[in-house]
């Protein structure tokens, strides 16, 4: 069976440092007719469960622990029995949203999460958050970047737990080294490619945000 990538857009709020913003998040579902992985369970566990339908959910993978990317994860885990994966460096952020529910497993740089023929390699890409990760599947020619890299530049680094030089290092060393035709599927907004973003690295550094 052919691996496919499905996008579900959910709406809610992002809250950090005393501020709250309305946001739309991309929830990515990767797999086939039998089993799937969910990347970033945002806002609406029931809508995500409906999109998964009767397929087996192997894992709920969090690209980072900002509340808008993890707020539906425990409820989705409860509905499906799937484990929640998060990089350990983001546990302090996770605890802000879910103080009484730990992730089930910790993501580690270089590990591979498999489902339905997809092989998602974990790339630790700190900067937007300490435990931010991207998920790269060479066979699919796709990297899921969460809020590390968007169409037009790096994710925001103006709030707590983030650091602009670190996200630039992560993008330069972990993402821009991928093949230029690699599709970049982001945590918010439209897709891009590594080749479309790579020429603009020095512009981002000059902007410094």
JOQUI-V675745 format. One line per field, one symbol per residue. ss: DSSP state (H for helix, E for strand, L for the rest). burial: b if it has 16 or more other C-alpha atoms within 10 Angstrom, else e. A space follows every 50 residues. Layout:
BEGIN
ss = ???
burial = ???
END
This chain:
BEGIN
ss = LLLEEEEEEEEEEEEELLEEEEEEEEEEEEELLLEEEEELLLLLHHHHHH HHLLLEEEEEELLLLLHHHHLLHHHHHHHHLLEEEEEHHHHHHHHHHLLL LLLLEEELLLLEEEELLEEEEEEELLLLLLLLEEEEELLLLEEEEELLEE LLEELLLLLLLLLHHHHHHHHHHHHLLLLLLLEEEELLLLLEEHHHHHLL HHHHHHHLL
burial = eebeeeeebbebbbeeeeeeeeebbbbbbbbbeebbbbbbbbbbbebbbe ebeebbbbbbbbbbbbbbbbbbbbbbbeebebbbbbbbbbbebbeebbee eebeebbbeeebbbbbbbbbbbbbbbbbbbbbbbbbbeebebbbbbbbbb bebbbbbeeeebbbebbbebbeeebbebeeebbbbbbbeeebbbbebbee beeeeeeeb
END
